[in-house]
Amino acid sequence: NEKSSVDRRIDYDSVWQGRFHQLSEYKLKNGNCLVPSRYAPNPALGHWVMTQRRQFHLLKNEKTTSLTVGRIRELGTLGVSWV
């Protein structure tokens, strides 16, 4: 069932890139990446940003995480705050 595992990974990457694009649009509109966790216009974006921060802290504490160094760099280009 290796193929379905790869397909899920591709889907996850597509979702991540889609949310990253939504975050870049949010920044253009609002001047920052401080999306509220309960952001009414796009609740999924607020949840996603919160999850990225959580994953960053897991990585920082040497725990298992799905967040890669490359994605941290991408988020950094937008000025994401990790606090």
Secondary structure by P-SEA (a helix, b strand, c coil): caaaaaaaaaaaaaaaaaaaaaaaaaaaacccccccccccccaaaaaaaaaaaaaaaaaaacccccccaaaaaaaaaaccccc
